[in-house]
Structure formats: structure tokens, C-alpha cells
């Protein structure tokens, strides 16, 4: 079984540049990356953050014929 890295919101901010206040707002709105509640503690798996970032990426079209 692989090791799961659980990050605090402060660690997510340091590592990924997502402010703690933004993460908190998203949690209250049901948005943003998946998180884990351990009692009153909030933790994020690094894999969930990276998956959410990948799914949030906007990939521009390289098809120049549709730009007309």
C-alpha cells in the first residue's frame, strides 16, 4: 500500500499557491478540490489537489481552422 500524504490548508497554500481563505470558501460552497475531515481538522491529499488542478486546466484548441 502506498503512503498517503495529507496536507493542512497552510501546506496546500505553500505548495500549490491556493490561499487558505479561498480553500475555506470553496469548502463552504461545495467547490474546489476534495478534502478530508478528521474531527475538526481539514486535510487534503496531494493526489486530490493535483487531480483537481489537472481537471481545472483549460486546454486551448490548436485547430486554427475553427478560429474564423
Phi and psi in radians as a Rosetta constraint file:
Dihedral C 1 N 2 CA 2 C 2 CIRCULARHARMONIC -1.442 0.35
Dihedral N 2 CA 2 C 2 N 3 CIRCULARHARMONIC 2.698 0.35
Dihedral C 2 N 3 CA 3 C 3 CIRCULARHARMONIC -1.317 0.35
Dihedral N 3 CA 3 C 3 N 4 CIRCULARHARMONIC 2.334 0.35
Dihedral C 3 N 4 CA 4 C 4 CIRCULARHARMONIC -1.756 0.35
Dihedral N 4 CA 4 C 4 N 5 CIRCULARHARMONIC 2.201 0.35
Dihedral C 4 N 5 CA 5 C 5 CIRCULARHARMONIC -1.668 0.35
Dihedral N 5 CA 5 C 5 N 6 CIRCULARHARMONIC 2.021 0.35
Dihedral C 5 N 6 CA 6 C 6 CIRCULARHARMONIC -1.760 0.35
Dihedral N 6 CA 6 C 6 N 7 CIRCULARHARMONIC 2.224 0.35
Dihedral C 6 N 7 CA 7 C 7 CIRCULARHARMONIC -1.930 0.35
Dihedral N 7 CA 7 C 7 N 8 CIRCULARHARMONIC 2.484 0.35
Dihedral C 7 N 8 CA 8 C 8 CIRCULARHARMONIC -1.328 0.35
Dihedral N 8 CA 8 C 8 N 9 CIRCULARHARMONIC 2.832 0.35
Dihedral C 8 N 9 CA 9 C 9 CIRCULARHARMONIC -0.989 0.35
Dihedral N 9 CA 9 C 9 N 10 CIRCULARHARMONIC -0.626 0.35
Dihedral C 9 N 10 CA 10 C 10 CIRCULARHARMONIC -1.112 0.35
Dihedral N 10 CA 10 C 10 N 11 CIRCULARHARMONIC -0.686 0.35
Dihedral C 10 N 11 CA 11 C 11 CIRCULARHARMONIC -1.201 0.35
Dihedral N 11 CA 11 C 11 N 12 CIRCULARHARMONIC -0.624 0.35
Dihedral C 11 N 12 CA 12 C 12 CIRCULARHARMONIC -1.104 0.35
Dihedral N 12 CA 12 C 12 N 13 CIRCULARHARMONIC -0.726 0.35
Dihedral C 12 N 13 CA 13 C 13 CIRCULARHARMONIC -1.076 0.35
Dihedral N 13 CA 13 C 13 N 14 CIRCULARHARMONIC -0.801 0.35
Dihedral C 13 N 14 CA 14 C 14 CIRCULARHARMONIC -1.116 0.35
Dihedral N 14 CA 14 C 14 N 15 CIRCULARHARMONIC -0.785 0.35
Dihedral C 14 N 15 CA 15 C 15 CIRCULARHARMONIC -1.389 0.35
Dihedral N 15 CA 15 C 15 N 16 CIRCULARHARMONIC -0.686 0.35
Dihedral C 15 N 16 CA 16 C 16 CIRCULARHARMONIC -2.015 0.35
Dihedral N 16 CA 16 C 16 N 17 CIRCULARHARMONIC -0.101 0.35
Dihedral C 16 N 17 CA 17 C 17 CIRCULARHARMONIC 1.329 0.35
Dihedral N 17 CA 17 C 17 N 18 CIRCULARHARMONIC 0.323 0.35
Dihedral C 17 N 18 CA 18 C 18 CIRCULARHARMONIC -1.677 0.35
Dihedral N 18 CA 18 C 18 N 19 CIRCULARHARMONIC 1.943 0.35
Dihedral C 18 N 19 CA 19 C 19 CIRCULARHARMONIC -1.019 0.35
Dihedral N 19 CA 19 C 19 N 20 CIRCULARHARMONIC 2.497 0.35
Dihedral C 19 N 20 CA 20 C 20 CIRCULARHARMONIC -0.961 0.35
Dihedral N 20 CA 20 C 20 N 21 CIRCULARHARMONIC -0.726 0.35
Dihedral C 20 N 21 CA 21 C 21 CIRCULARHARMONIC -1.126 0.35
Dihedral N 21 CA 21 C 21 N 22 CIRCULARHARMONIC -0.642 0.35
Dihedral C 21 N 22 CA 22 C 22 CIRCULARHARMONIC -1.159 0.35
Dihedral N 22 CA 22 C 22 N 23 CIRCULARHARMONIC -0.782 0.35
Dihedral C 22 N 23 CA 23 C 23 CIRCULARHARMONIC -1.033 0.35
Dihedral N 23 CA 23 C 23 N 24 CIRCULARHARMONIC -0.746 0.35
Dihedral C 23 N 24 CA 24 C 24 CIRCULARHARMONIC -1.089 0.35
Dihedral N 24 CA 24 C 24 N 25 CIRCULARHARMONIC -0.781 0.35
Dihedral C 24 N 25 CA 25 C 25 CIRCULARHARMONIC -1.069 0.35
Dihedral N 25 CA 25 C 25 N 26 CIRCULARHARMONIC -0.780 0.35
Dihedral C 25 N 26 CA 26 C 26 CIRCULARHARMONIC -1.084 0.35
Dihedral N 26 CA 26 C 26 N 27 CIRCULARHARMONIC -0.704 0.35
Dihedral C 26 N 27 CA 27 C 27 CIRCULARHARMONIC -1.047 0.35
Dihedral N 27 CA 27 C 27 N 28 CIRCULARHARMONIC -0.752 0.35
Dihedral C 27 N 28 CA 28 C 28 CIRCULARHARMONIC -1.187 0.35
Dihedral N 28 CA 28 C 28 N 29 CIRCULARHARMONIC -0.453 0.35
Dihedral C 28 N 29 CA 29 C 29 CIRCULARHARMONIC -1.669 0.35
Dihedral N 29 CA 29 C 29 N 30 CIRCULARHARMONIC -0.039 0.35
Dihedral C 29 N 30 CA 30 C 30 CIRCULARHARMONIC 1.280 0.35
Dihedral N 30 CA 30 C 30 N 31 CIRCULARHARMONIC 0.527 0.35
Dihedral C 30 N 31 CA 31 C 31 CIRCULARHARMONIC -2.088 0.35
Dihedral N 31 CA 31 C 31 N 32 CIRCULARHARMONIC -3.102 0.35
Dihedral C 31 N 32 CA 32 C 32 CIRCULARHARMONIC 1.379 0.35
Dihedral N 32 CA 32 C 32 N 33 CIRCULARHARMONIC -2.962 0.35
Dihedral C 32 N 33 CA 33 C 33 CIRCULARHARMONIC -1.252 0.35
Dihedral N 33 CA 33 C 33 N 34 CIRCULARHARMONIC 2.727 0.35
Dihedral C 33 N 34 CA 34 C 34 CIRCULARHARMONIC -1.077 0.35
Dihedral N 34 CA 34 C 34 N 35 CIRCULARHARMONIC 2.574 0.35
Dihedral C 34 N 35 CA 35 C 35 CIRCULARHARMONIC -2.462 0.35
Dihedral N 35 CA 35 C 35 N 36 CIRCULARHARMONIC 2.935 0.35
Dihedral C 35 N 36 CA 36 C 36 CIRCULARHARMONIC -2.130 0.35
Dihedral N 36 CA 36 C 36 N 37 CIRCULARHARMONIC 2.354 0.35
Dihedral C 36 N 37 CA 37 C 37 CIRCULARHARMONIC -1.814 0.35
Dihedral N 37 CA 37 C 37 N 38 CIRCULARHARMONIC 2.155 0.35
Dihedral C 37 N 38 CA 38 C 38 CIRCULARHARMONIC -2.042 0.35
Dihedral N 38 CA 38 C 38 N 39 CIRCULARHARMONIC 1.550 0.35
Dihedral C 38 N 39 CA 39 C 39 CIRCULARHARMONIC 1.180 0.35
Dihedral N 39 CA 39 C 39 N 40 CIRCULARHARMONIC -2.081 0.35
Dihedral C 39 N 40 CA 40 C 40 CIRCULARHARMONIC -1.638 0.35
Dihedral N 40 CA 40 C 40 N 41 CIRCULARHARMONIC -0.107 0.35
Dihedral C 40 N 41 CA 41 C 41 CIRCULARHARMONIC -1.464 0.35
Dihedral N 41 CA 41 C 41 N 42 CIRCULARHARMONIC 2.455 0.35
Dihedral C 41 N 42 CA 42 C 42 CIRCULARHARMONIC -1.923 0.35
Dihedral N 42 CA 42 C 42 N 43 CIRCULARHARMONIC 2.288 0.35
Dihedral C 42 N 43 CA 43 C 43 CIRCULARHARMONIC -2.352 0.35
Dihedral N 43 CA 43 C 43 N 44 CIRCULARHARMONIC 2.653 0.35
Dihedral C 43 N 44 CA 44 C 44 CIRCULARHARMONIC -2.137 0.35
Dihedral N 44 CA 44 C 44 N 45 CIRCULARHARMONIC 2.387 0.35
Dihedral C 44 N 45 CA 45 C 45 CIRCULARHARMONIC -1.449 0.35
Dihedral N 45 CA 45 C 45 N 46 CIRCULARHARMONIC 2.343 0.35
Dihedral C 45 N 46 CA 46 C 46 CIRCULARHARMONIC -1.020 0.35
Dihedral N 46 CA 46 C 46 N 47 CIRCULARHARMONIC -0.621 0.35
Dihedral C 46 N 47 CA 47 C 47 CIRCULARHARMONIC -1.106 0.35
Dihedral N 47 CA 47 C 47 N 48 CIRCULARHARMONIC -0.652 0.35
Dihedral C 47 N 48 CA 48 C 48 CIRCULARHARMONIC -1.186 0.35
Dihedral N 48 CA 48 C 48 N 49 CIRCULARHARMONIC -0.685 0.35
Dihedral C 48 N 49 CA 49 C 49 CIRCULARHARMONIC -1.094 0.35
Dihedral N 49 CA 49 C 49 N 50 CIRCULARHARMONIC -0.825 0.35
Dihedral C 49 N 50 CA 50 C 50 CIRCULARHARMONIC -1.158 0.35
Dihedral N 50 CA 50 C 50 N 51 CIRCULARHARMONIC -0.655 0.35
Dihedral C 50 N 51 CA 51 C 51 CIRCULARHARMONIC -1.118 0.35
Dihedral N 51 CA 51 C 51 N 52 CIRCULARHARMONIC -0.783 0.35
Dihedral C 51 N 52 CA 52 C 52 CIRCULARHARMONIC -1.093 0.35
Dihedral N 52 CA 52 C 52 N 53 CIRCULARHARMONIC -0.739 0.35
Dihedral C 52 N 53 CA 53 C 53 CIRCULARHARMONIC -1.094 0.35
Dihedral N 53 CA 53 C 53 N 54 CIRCULARHARMONIC -0.744 0.35
Dihedral C 53 N 54 CA 54 C 54 CIRCULARHARMONIC -1.106 0.35
Dihedral N 54 CA 54 C 54 N 55 CIRCULARHARMONIC -0.740 0.35
Dihedral C 54 N 55 CA 55 C 55 CIRCULARHARMONIC -1.228 0.35
Dihedral N 55 CA 55 C 55 N 56 CIRCULARHARMONIC -0.388 0.35
Dihedral C 55 N 56 CA 56 C 56 CIRCULARHARMONIC -1.505 0.35
Dihedral N 56 CA 56 C 56 N 57 CIRCULARHARMONIC -0.181 0.35
Dihedral C 56 N 57 CA 57 C 57 CIRCULARHARMONIC -1.159 0.35
Dihedral N 57 CA 57 C 57 N 58 CIRCULARHARMONIC 2.424 0.35
Dihedral C 57 N 58 CA 58 C 58 CIRCULARHARMONIC -1.746 0.35
Dihedral N 58 CA 58 C 58 N 59 CIRCULARHARMONIC 2.129 0.35
Dihedral C 58 N 59 CA 59 C 59 CIRCULARHARMONIC -1.860 0.35
Dihedral N 59 CA 59 C 59 N 60 CIRCULARHARMONIC 1.877 0.35
Dihedral C 59 N 60 CA 60 C 60 CIRCULARHARMONIC -1.138 0.35
Dihedral N 60 CA 60 C 60 N 61 CIRCULARHARMONIC 2.617 0.35
Dihedral C 60 N 61 CA 61 C 61 CIRCULARHARMONIC -1.329 0.35
Dihedral N 61 CA 61 C 61 N 62 CIRCULARHARMONIC 2.418 0.35
Dihedral C 61 N 62 CA 62 C 62 CIRCULARHARMONIC -1.675 0.35
Dihedral N 62 CA 62 C 62 N 63 CIRCULARHARMONIC 0.092 0.35
Dihedral C 62 N 63 CA 63 C 63 CIRCULARHARMONIC -1.470 0.35
Dihedral N 63 CA 63 C 63 N 64 CIRCULARHARMONIC 1.737 0.35
Dihedral C 63 N 64 CA 64 C 64 CIRCULARHARMONIC -1.228 0.35
Dihedral N 64 CA 64 C 64 N 65 CIRCULARHARMONIC -0.392 0.35
Dihedral C 64 N 65 CA 65 C 65 CIRCULARHARMONIC -1.201 0.35
Dihedral N 65 CA 65 C 65 N 66 CIRCULARHARMONIC -0.388 0.35
Dihedral C 65 N 66 CA 66 C 66 CIRCULARHARMONIC -1.582 0.35
Dihedral N 66 CA 66 C 66 N 67 CIRCULARHARMONIC 0.006 0.35
Dihedral C 66 N 67 CA 67 C 67 CIRCULARHARMONIC -1.472 0.35
Dihedral N 67 CA 67 C 67 N 68 CIRCULARHARMONIC -0.020 0.35
